[in-house]
Every structure is written in structure tokens, then in C-alpha cells.
Amino acid sequence: MIHQHIRLFPTHVFTFHLPENRNAEWKHYIEQHGTDSEYGVQTHSDLDKLELFKPLVDSALTCTAEINTKLGYRDDYELEITSMWGQVLAENKAFFPHTHSNNVWSGVYYAASADNDEHNTIEFFDSRMQAHVFEPSKTKSTTDIAARESLRPPPGYGIIFPSWLMHWVPTVSSGGRCSIAWNILMRGEFGDKDSRQWATI
């Protein structure tokens, strides 16, 4: 008989809504200033420096500060966006599984779908590699036993997640999915000062 059910080491992923957005202008800027690539169109990585994207920058930083407070991190960290870029994904293209190294939080905001919100799919993978070695058959799918989870936010919504969390964008069947991604570094003290692994970043 089960005495206790204890969930250890959860992975935290957050969504936010930006009702006062400039989606049409953002998509137009990305299409006009992006560079063609094998994936579609992608901009330079300093959109956060442009006044046009300030509403998104402010929302991302505010939401991340709220996340830190909710999770119990110290409140004296300086949040710095290290990069922000936009892309329009081409038809039948995908972004391979990856992480965002050398940052603490990462995010993606959806400015436009291709045909429907399913094209805004982002899939996250359980970071414990052993979770992908054996996957017992399930009577129902739940977050407690899934080795991967997909989210499909509509335009006007964004997701913030730990930068180390492996994720990818599955193939879209039609082009035009427009998103803006970014990375955030927390500047301040990390670890315990009595430890040799303590650092100021």
C-alpha cells in the first residue's frame, strides 16, 4: 500500500499573455530584416535593443522576475537579455532538438501561426536521459510519466523555460509561423560562498 507520493525535481515551464502586442509589426519587421536560411527567415540576435520590441522585452523580464520570486530565488539578481531574435519558419521545416547554453531562462513568443495554432507546437524532452531508455505502455498520458510534452500557444502568448531543457519545433506543413525567442542571464551570486563552486556572474 502506498504511504506517500513524493514528486522530486520538477521541471518548471511558464506561459504568459501579451494582450497589448504589436504582432503584425513584429512579423513584418522579421520578414523585412531577416536573412534567408535553410529554415526560412531569421533576424540578427539583438531585437531587444530596438524600441519596436520593447513591449515584449518588458513583459519577458517582468514575467521572469515573477518566476524567480515564485520559485524562491533571491530577489537581487539582475536579469539580462543576452539575445533576442525572430524567425519565420518555412513550409516543411523544423528546428532540431537543442538547448540554450550559458543562460538561465529562455523564452519564445508567438506572433503568428501558419494556418492554425498547431503550427506553434514546441516539444520539450525529459532532461533525465534514463527516461528515454524504457517507456512503459500507458493507460493514459500524464505529465508524471511522459518522456516528452508538447505545448501549442496561440499568437499573443509566450513560454518561458529553463535554458537547459531540451526542446525542438516539429515540422510545420505550411510556412508563416512567426516566433521571437530570447535568452536571459541572471547576474549575481551563484552557489554557496563556503563552497569552491561559488561564483559571481
N, C-alpha and C positions, 0 to 999 in steps of 0.2 A: 504494500500500500504506500502511495506517495505521501511523504511527510511535508515536503516543501518543494516549490518550483522556483528556482532562482535563475534569473536571466543575468548572465555575466557579459561584460564587454560589449554593450550595444553600439551600433553604428548610427550616428545621428545625421539625418538629412532633413533639410527645411525648405519650405516653399514660401514665396511671398507674392503679393499682388501689387502692381503699379498702375492704378487706375488713371493717374494723370501722366500718361505716357505720350511719346512722340513717335509711335511705331512706324507710321508712313514715312516720316522724315528720316528716321534711322535707317530703314530699309533702303531708301533712295540714296542716302549717303554711302552705304556699304556697296551698293551696286555701282555707283559712280566712281568711288575711290578705291575699290578693291582690286586686287590683282588676280588674274585668271590662274587657276591651279587645277590639278587633277581632280579636286573635289568640287570645284565650282568657282566661287569668288571669295577671297579673304583679304581683309584690310591689314594695315600695319597694326602694331600692338599698343598704341598709345591713345586710344579713343577716350580714355578717362581724362586726358588733358584738354579735350575740346568742350566748349560751353554747350554744344548741342546735346551731349550725352550726360550733362550734369544731373538731371533728374534720376537717371539710372545709377550713377555713381553714388549720389547721396543716399538713395534707397538701399543699395548694396551695403554701404558702410554702416548705416543705421541698423539694418537687419542683422548684420554680423555682430555688432556691439550687443544687441539684444540676445543673440545666440550665446555669446560668451557669458553674459550675465546669467542666463537661464541654466547653463551648464556648470556654473560656479567658478569660472576662471577669474583671475584678478581683473579689476576694472581699470588698471593703469596702463594697459597695453595700448600702444599707438598702432592703429590699423592703417596699413599702406597698400594701396592697389599697385601691384608690381607690373601688371599688364592687363590690357583690355582690348579685345579685337572682335570684329564682326565677320560673319560668313553667310553666304547664301549657298546652300547645298544643292548640287546639280542632280538631275534625274539619274536614278540607279546608282547613286554613290552612297558611301558610308564612311564614318570615321572609325578607324581600327581601335581596339581596346588600348587604353593608356591611363596614366596618372598625370598629375601636375606637380612635378618635383620642385623642391625648395620653396614651398609655400605652405600655409596652414589651412586656409579655406579657399575654395574655388566656387565659381558660380556660372550659371548660364541663364540667359533671359531670352524669351521667345517673342520676337517682333512680328512674325508672320508664319502661317502654316502654308504648306504647298496646296493640297486640296482639302485636308481635314487635320484635326489635331493629332491623329495617329502619326503623322509625319514629324511631330515634335518628340517622338519617343527617345528617351535616354535610358540605357540599361546599366545598372550597377551590379558588380560581382562581389560576392562574399570575399572579404580580404583574406580569410583563412584558407590557404591552398588545400588543406585536407578536406574541406567541404566539397571539393570538386573531384575527389578520388572515388568516393562512394556516394551515390544519390539514391537512397531507398525510394521505392514507389510510394506515392501518396494517395490517400483517400480524398484529400482536399489540399489546396495550395494555401499556405500561410507564410507570413514573413519569418516565423520562427524556424521553419525547415527549408526555406528556399535558398538555393545557392546563387540566385540572381533575381533581381527585381526591376521591372520597367515602370517608368513614370511618363505621363503624357500631358504636360501642362498646355493649356490653350494660350494663344497670344495674350500678352499683358501680364503673364506670370513668369516667375523665375525660380530657380532651385539653387540652394547653397549647400555644399557638401565638403567633407574633409578632402584635402588635395591628394591624399594618399589612396583614396578609394578608386579602384579600377572601374572604368566605365567605357562605354562606346555608344555610337549612334548607328543603329541598324539601317540598312539600305532603304532609301525613300524611292517610291515608284514614280514620283514626278518631282521636277525641280521647283525651287522657290521657297523652300523652308529657310527662314532667316532667323539667325540667333546671334546673340552677343555674349561672349564668355570673358571671364576675368579670373585673376588670382589675387589673393590677399595674404600679406605677411603681417604677423603680429610682432611689433618691435617692443622689446623689453627683456625681462629676466626669464630664463627658462631653467627648470630643474631646481635642485636644492643646493644652496651655497656651500653646504658641508660636503657636497659630492664633487668628485672630479669631473662629472659630466655637466656641471653647471655652466651656463653661458649667458652672455648678454648679446642680443641680436638687434 
